[in-house]
Amino acid sequence: MFTSRSNRTCTFSLTPAAAFPPPPARSNPPRSPGAACLARVRLLAGLWGLILWAGCETTPPLAPLPPEVQRPYSSVELREGDVVRITFPGAPSLNTAQQVRRDGKITLDQVGELDVAGKTPAQVEAEILKLYENRLVTKQVVVTVESSAFPVYVSGAVLRPGKIMVTQAISIVEAIMEAGGFDENRAKGNAVVVTRMVNGVPKSYRLDVRAMITGRSSTRFYLQPNDVIYVPSRAW
């Protein structure tokens, strides 16, 4: 009860909650056998979809390697990084040993630069002989390869990613060891991808390098100039 400013008195009375009847209880109608069967079908369909999705996410099997990648790489053509010795039997003062530069050239005394990358030693001999034709009494030049070097690149989940200069035949296992080995905190799965240019077109090979390292696989994969090795990393 309260009193208003006009001194009129208003009286309220509260009805006990018990005086109101409780709301009617809801009753769920029994499910028919058809509805229960439909629910089971939907559940099985969902589970089957998950199985198919998981199957799509699994790693595909590794393809067998062609024989040529299992043999040590050797090239009859000169390339960047090769060290060539040029011998003039009739003019020893012209003898020289040089490394093929990044632009594919070497520099010869008296005649200047010569492009040798992509050519065989015999082709280079013929070109040098032509350049020195009027300077030589003995028309003979010998070109030999003292050492051969080429780059490969290792990226992804290894401890020391980057460029490796190779001076002899090298396998995928040796290259990964040269890069410090797998970064076990980031490496994902066993497959390693090697990409190389074949006739101007990139081609990729998937390799189980861990099986090679542990001896579970006797396969050897030899690298070629400018191969790119990628060790997949986890997303987290």
C-alpha positions in Angstrom: 0.0 0.0 0.0 1.2 3.5 -0.8 -0.2 7.1 -0.5 -0.2 9.4 -3.4 0.4 13.2 -3.2 -3.4 13.8 -3.4 -3.7 11.9 -0.2 -5.7 9.2 -2.0 -5.0 5.7 -0.8 -4.6 2.9 -3.3 -4.5 -0.7 -2.2 -3.0 -3.6 -4.1 -3.3 -7.2 -3.3 -1.0 -9.9 -4.6 -2.4 -13.2 -5.5 -0.2 -16.1 -4.3 1.6 -18.0 -7.1 0.1 -21.2 -5.9 -3.3 -19.9 -7.0 -2.4 -20.2 -10.7 -2.6 -23.6 -12.2 0.7 -25.0 -13.6 1.2 -25.0 -17.4 0.2 -28.2 -19.1 3.1 -30.6 -19.5 4.3 -31.1 -23.1 4.2 -34.5 -24.3 6.5 -35.6 -27.2 4.6 -37.8 -29.6 6.3 -41.2 -30.1 8.6 -41.4 -33.1 7.3 -43.5 -35.9 9.5 -46.4 -37.1 9.8 -44.5 -40.5 11.2 -41.4 -38.8 13.7 -43.4 -36.8 14.9 -45.2 -39.9 15.2 -41.8 -41.8 17.4 -40.5 -38.9 19.7 -43.5 -39.1 20.0 -43.1 -42.9 21.0 -39.4 -42.4 23.6 -40.4 -39.8 25.1 -43.1 -42.0 25.2 -40.7 -45.0 27.1 -38.1 -42.9 29.6 -40.7 -41.7 30.1 -41.9 -45.2 30.7 -38.4 -46.4 33.4 -38.0 -43.7 35.1 -41.2 -44.8 35.1 -40.0 -48.4 36.5 -36.6 -47.3 39.2 -38.2 -45.3 40.1 -40.4 -48.2 40.5 -37.4 -50.4 42.9 -35.8 -47.9 45.2 -38.8 -47.7 48.6 -38.6 -49.4 48.5 -40.3 -52.8 51.0 -43.2 -53.3 54.4 -42.4 -54.6 54.9 -43.1 -58.2 57.9 -45.3 -59.3 61.0 -43.4 -60.3 62.3 -43.6 -63.9 65.8 -45.3 -64.2 67.5 -42.1 -65.5 67.0 -40.3 -62.1 68.6 -43.2 -60.2 72.0 -42.8 -62.0 74.6 -40.2 -61.1 74.3 -37.1 -63.2 77.0 -36.3 -65.8 77.0 -33.8 -68.5 79.2 -33.4 -71.6 78.3 -29.7 -71.9 80.0 -27.0 -70.0 78.0 -24.9 -67.6 78.4 -22.2 -64.9 80.8 -23.1 -62.2 82.8 -25.6 -64.3 86.6 -25.3 -64.1 88.2 -25.8 -67.5 91.9 -26.2 -68.3 92.9 -25.0 -71.8 96.3 -26.3 -73.0 98.3 -25.0 -76.0 100.9 -27.7 -76.8 102.8 -25.3 -79.1 102.4 -22.2 -76.9 102.6 -23.1 -73.2 102.5 -19.4 -72.2 98.8 -19.3 -73.3 97.8 -22.2 -71.0 95.1 -21.3 -68.5 92.6 -22.8 -66.1 89.4 -20.8 -65.5 86.0 -21.2 -64.0 83.0 -20.6 -66.2 81.3 -17.4 -65.0 77.6 -16.9 -64.3 77.3 -15.4 -67.8 78.7 -18.6 -69.3 81.9 -17.0 -70.4 85.7 -17.3 -69.9 88.4 -14.8 -70.8 91.3 -15.8 -73.0 94.6 -13.9 -73.3 94.9 -11.8 -76.5 91.4 -12.6 -77.8 89.1 -11.7 -75.0 85.8 -13.3 -73.8 84.5 -16.6 -75.1 81.0 -18.0 -74.5 81.5 -21.7 -73.5 78.3 -22.6 -71.5 76.2 -25.2 -73.3 79.1 -26.3 -75.5 81.1 -29.5 -75.4 84.9 -29.4 -74.8 85.4 -30.4 -78.4 83.3 -27.5 -79.6 85.2 -25.1 -77.4 88.5 -26.4 -78.7 87.4 -25.7 -82.3 86.4 -22.2 -81.5 89.6 -21.4 -79.6 91.7 -22.8 -82.4 89.8 -20.5 -84.9 90.4 -17.5 -82.6 94.2 -18.2 -82.3 94.6 -19.4 -85.9 97.0 -16.7 -86.9 99.0 -16.8 -83.6 99.8 -20.5 -83.4 102.5 -22.5 -85.1 101.2 -25.8 -83.8 97.5 -25.8 -84.6 96.4 -27.7 -81.5 94.3 -26.9 -78.4 93.1 -29.2 -75.7 90.2 -28.4 -73.4 89.6 -30.5 -70.3 87.1 -30.2 -67.4 89.0 -30.2 -64.1 85.9 -29.9 -61.9 82.3 -29.4 -62.5 80.0 -27.5 -60.2 76.3 -26.7 -60.3 73.7 -25.3 -57.9 70.7 -27.1 -56.3 68.2 -25.4 -53.9 66.8 -26.8 -50.7 63.7 -25.1 -49.2 61.0 -25.8 -46.6 61.4 -27.7 -43.3 65.2 -28.1 -43.2 67.6 -26.5 -40.8 69.7 -24.6 -43.3 67.6 -23.9 -46.4 69.3 -22.3 -49.4 71.6 -22.8 -52.4 74.1 -25.6 -52.4 77.0 -25.6 -55.0 77.7 -29.2 -56.0 81.0 -30.3 -57.4 80.2 -34.0 -57.9 77.3 -36.3 -58.2 74.9 -35.9 -55.3 71.8 -37.7 -54.2 68.7 -36.2 -52.6 69.6 -37.7 -49.2 73.1 -36.1 -49.4 71.6 -32.7 -50.3 69.2 -32.7 -47.4 72.0 -33.7 -45.0 74.1 -30.8 -46.5 71.1 -28.5 -45.6 71.3 -29.6 -42.0 68.7 -32.4 -42.2 65.0 -32.2 -41.5 63.6 -29.6 -39.1 61.6 -32.1 -37.0 59.5 -29.4 -35.4 58.1 -28.3 -38.8 58.6 -31.2 -41.2 55.3 -32.8 -42.4 55.1 -36.4 -43.4 57.7 -38.4 -45.3 57.3 -37.1 -48.9 59.8 -34.6 -50.3 59.2 -32.9 -53.7 62.0 -32.3 -56.2 61.2 -30.0 -59.2 63.4 -29.8 -62.2 63.2 -28.4 -65.7 62.9 -31.0 -68.4 63.0 -29.5 -72.0 61.8 -26.2 -70.6 58.9 -27.7 -68.7 58.9 -28.1 -64.8 58.5 -31.7 -63.7 58.0 -32.8 -60.1 59.0 -36.0 -58.3 57.7 -37.1 -54.9 60.1 -39.1 -52.8 60.0 -40.9 -49.5 63.4 -39.6 -48.3 63.0 -40.9 -44.8 62.7 -44.4 -46.1 66.0 -43.8 -48.0 67.7 -42.5 -44.9 66.6 -45.3 -42.7 67.4 -48.0 -45.3 63.8 -49.0 -45.8 64.2 -48.1 -49.5 67.2 -48.8 -51.7 66.2 -46.2 -54.2 68.6 -43.4 -55.0 67.6 -40.2 -56.6 70.4 -38.1 -58.1 70.1 -34.3 -58.5 70.7 -32.3 -61.6 71.6 -28.6 -62.0 69.1 -26.2 -60.6 66.9 -28.8 -59.0 64.6 -27.4 -56.3 64.0 -29.6 -53.2 61.0 -28.8 -51.1 60.4 -30.4 -47.7 56.7 -29.7 -46.8 56.1 -27.9 -43.5 53.2 -28.1 -41.1 50.6 -25.3 -41.2 51.0 -24.7 -37.5 
